[in-house]
Protein backbone atom coordinates (compact mmCIF):
# COMPACT_ATOMS: atom_id res chain seq x y z
CA UNK A 1 0.00 0.00 0.00
CA UNK A 2 1.51 3.31 -1.10
CA UNK A 3 1.00 6.08 1.45
CA UNK A 4 1.94 9.74 1.49
CA UNK A 5 1.73 12.63 3.93
CA UNK A 6 0.51 16.07 2.89
CA UNK A 7 1.30 18.38 5.78
CA UNK A 8 0.60 22.01 6.51
CA UNK A 9 -1.24 24.34 8.83
CA UNK A 10 -4.29 24.46 6.54
CA UNK A 11 -5.45 27.68 8.20
CA UNK A 12 -7.94 27.33 6.53
CA UNK A 13 -7.92 24.59 3.92
CA UNK A 14 -8.43 26.14 0.48
CA UNK A 15 -9.52 24.97 -2.96
CA UNK A 16 -5.80 25.01 -3.85
CA UNK A 17 -5.07 22.50 -1.07
CA UNK A 18 -7.95 20.33 -2.24
CA UNK A 19 -6.59 20.40 -5.77
CA UNK A 20 -3.26 19.03 -4.50
CA UNK A 21 -5.07 16.43 -2.35
CA UNK A 22 -7.09 15.24 -5.37
CA UNK A 23 -3.89 14.87 -7.39
CA UNK A 24 -2.14 13.01 -4.58
CA UNK A 25 -5.08 10.59 -4.26
CA UNK A 26 -4.55 9.61 -7.89
CA UNK A 27 -0.97 8.60 -7.06
CA UNK A 28 -1.36 6.97 -3.64
CA UNK A 29 -3.58 4.43 -1.90
CA UNK A 30 -3.73 6.58 1.23
CA UNK A 31 -3.03 10.27 1.77
CA UNK A 32 -2.57 11.37 5.35
CA UNK A 33 -3.39 15.04 5.72
CA UNK A 34 -1.23 16.05 8.67
CA UNK A 35 -2.36 19.30 10.25
CA UNK A 36 0.47 21.05 12.07
CA UNK A 37 -0.38 22.64 15.41
CA UNK A 38 2.14 25.34 14.48
CA UNK A 39 1.63 27.81 17.33
CA UNK A 40 4.60 29.87 16.08
CA UNK A 41 2.49 30.81 13.03
CA UNK A 42 -0.35 31.92 15.32
CA UNK A 43 -3.12 30.26 13.32
CA UNK A 44 -6.52 31.93 13.07
CA UNK A 45 -8.27 28.62 13.82
CA UNK A 46 -7.54 26.04 16.51
CA UNK A 47 -6.00 22.72 15.51
CA UNK A 48 -9.32 21.00 16.25
CA UNK A 49 -11.26 23.48 14.06
CA UNK A 50 -8.78 23.06 11.17
CA UNK A 51 -9.08 19.27 11.39
CA UNK A 52 -12.89 19.59 11.45
CA UNK A 53 -12.80 21.82 8.36
CA UNK A 54 -10.69 19.30 6.45
CA UNK A 55 -12.85 16.38 7.57
CA UNK A 56 -15.96 18.26 6.44
CA UNK A 57 -14.69 18.39 2.85
CA UNK A 58 -12.77 15.10 2.58
CA UNK A 59 -14.80 12.56 4.57
CA UNK A 60 -16.31 11.12 1.37
CA UNK A 61 -12.88 9.98 0.17
CA UNK A 62 -11.79 6.75 1.84
CA UNK A 63 -8.19 7.29 0.71
CA UNK A 64 -7.84 10.30 3.03
CA UNK A 65 -7.03 10.27 6.73
CA UNK A 66 -6.75 13.54 8.68
CA UNK A 67 -4.60 13.85 11.79
CA UNK A 68 -3.04 16.62 13.86
CA UNK A 69 0.62 16.69 14.83
CA UNK A 70 3.15 18.80 16.71
CA UNK A 71 6.43 17.03 16.03
CA UNK A 72 8.96 17.14 13.24
CA UNK A 73 7.39 15.90 10.02
CA UNK A 74 10.10 13.23 9.84
CA UNK A 75 9.09 11.88 13.25
CA UNK A 76 5.50 11.62 12.04
CA UNK A 77 6.63 9.91 8.82
CA UNK A 78 8.64 7.39 10.85
CA UNK A 79 5.74 6.80 13.26
CA UNK A 80 3.34 6.15 10.36
CA UNK A 81 5.95 4.25 8.31
CA UNK A 82 5.49 6.60 5.35
CA UNK A 83 8.28 7.48 2.92
CA UNK A 84 6.51 9.98 0.66
CA UNK A 85 5.83 13.63 1.38
CA UNK A 86 3.55 15.68 -0.87
CA UNK A 87 4.17 19.40 -1.22
CA UNK A 88 2.35 21.93 -3.35
CA UNK A 89 4.17 24.48 -5.48
CA UNK A 90 2.41 27.63 -6.65
CA UNK A 91 5.31 29.86 -7.64
CA UNK A 92 9.10 30.02 -7.91
CA UNK A 93 9.25 31.46 -4.39
CA UNK A 94 7.56 28.29 -3.08
CA UNK A 95 10.07 26.16 -4.94
CA UNK A 96 13.12 27.63 -3.19
CA UNK A 97 11.66 27.10 0.28
CA UNK A 98 10.24 23.66 -0.49
CA UNK A 99 13.48 22.48 -2.08
CA UNK A 100 15.41 23.44 1.07
CA UNK A 101 12.87 21.67 3.28
CA UNK A 102 12.94 18.61 1.03
CA UNK A 103 16.72 18.37 1.29
CA UNK A 104 16.63 18.92 5.05
CA UNK A 105 14.01 16.18 5.46
CA UNK A 106 16.04 13.82 3.23
CA UNK A 107 19.07 14.38 5.43
CA UNK A 108 17.01 13.15 8.40
CA UNK A 109 15.35 10.18 6.67
CA UNK A 110 17.36 8.62 3.88
CA UNK A 111 14.52 6.74 2.16
CA UNK A 112 12.17 9.75 2.12
CA UNK A 113 10.92 11.09 -1.20
CA UNK A 114 9.32 14.51 -1.56
CA UNK A 115 6.91 14.85 -4.44
CA UNK A 116 6.06 18.35 -5.61
CA UNK A 117 2.67 18.90 -7.21
CA UNK A 118 1.43 22.05 -8.90
CA UNK A 119 -2.18 23.10 -8.49
CA UNK A 120 -4.29 23.79 -11.53
CA UNK A 121 -3.78 27.23 -13.05
CA UNK A 122 -7.02 28.62 -11.62
CA UNK A 123 -5.89 27.65 -8.09
CA UNK A 124 -2.26 28.75 -8.42
CA UNK A 125 -2.69 32.04 -6.56
CA UNK A 126 -4.80 30.65 -3.69
CA UNK A 127 -3.15 30.41 -0.28
CA UNK A 128 -4.43 30.37 3.28
CA UNK A 129 -2.68 33.69 3.84
CA UNK A 130 -4.58 35.29 0.94
CA UNK A 131 -7.86 33.83 2.20
CA UNK A 132 -7.29 35.06 5.78
CA UNK A 133 -6.32 38.50 4.56
CA UNK A 134 -9.40 38.92 2.37
CA UNK A 135 -11.62 37.39 5.08
CA UNK A 136 -10.33 39.82 7.73
CA UNK A 137 -11.70 42.69 5.61
CA UNK A 138 -15.02 40.87 5.01
CA UNK A 139 -14.05 40.35 1.38
CA UNK A 140 -15.44 37.64 -0.87
CA UNK A 141 -13.68 34.29 -0.31
CA UNK A 142 -16.38 31.76 -1.14
CA UNK A 143 -14.69 31.04 -4.49
CA UNK A 144 -11.39 30.27 -2.71
CA UNK A 145 -12.57 27.77 -0.10
CA UNK A 146 -15.11 24.94 -0.11
CA UNK A 147 -18.65 25.91 0.91
CA UNK A 148 -18.41 23.91 4.17
CA UNK A 149 -15.22 25.73 5.16
CA UNK A 150 -16.75 29.10 4.31
CA UNK A 151 -19.71 28.31 6.60
CA UNK A 152 -17.40 27.33 9.47
CA UNK A 153 -15.33 30.49 8.98
CA UNK A 154 -18.47 32.67 9.04
CA UNK A 155 -19.49 31.03 12.36
CA UNK A 156 -16.13 32.08 13.84
CA UNK A 157 -16.50 35.64 12.60
Buried (B, 14 or more C-beta within 10 A) or exposed (E): EEBBBBBBBBBBBBBBBBBBBBBBBEEBEBBBBBBBBBEEEEBBBEBEBBBBBBBBBBEEEEBBBBBBBEEEBBEBBBEBEBBBBBBBBBEEEBBEEBBEBBEEBBEEBEEBEBBBBBBEEEBBEBBBEBBBEEBEEEEEBEEBBBEBBBEBBEEEE
